Amino acid sequence: MDKQIDYRKMMRDSIKKLFILEDETNICELLRQSLEVDYDLVFEKDGRKALSRIQVEKPDLVPLVFEYA
């Protein structure tokens, strides 16, 4: 018996989840347009909410930007 291959599921399983913490709407939209084809994106604007959402979403990567004043 031939096993049917679900290529959509295979592609979906291979897409990595990125968690983006960003409060600027324009930057979020630019990131979405640039990355949504290759990544599953999760956006959050609030740092405190992000901490709990990261635990729930379990992203593969959380890019960080540090700003020094």
ABEGO torsion letter per residue (X at the ends): XBBBBBAAAAAAAABBBBBBBBABAAAAAAAAAAAAAABBBBBBABAAAAAAAAAAAGBABBBBBBBBX
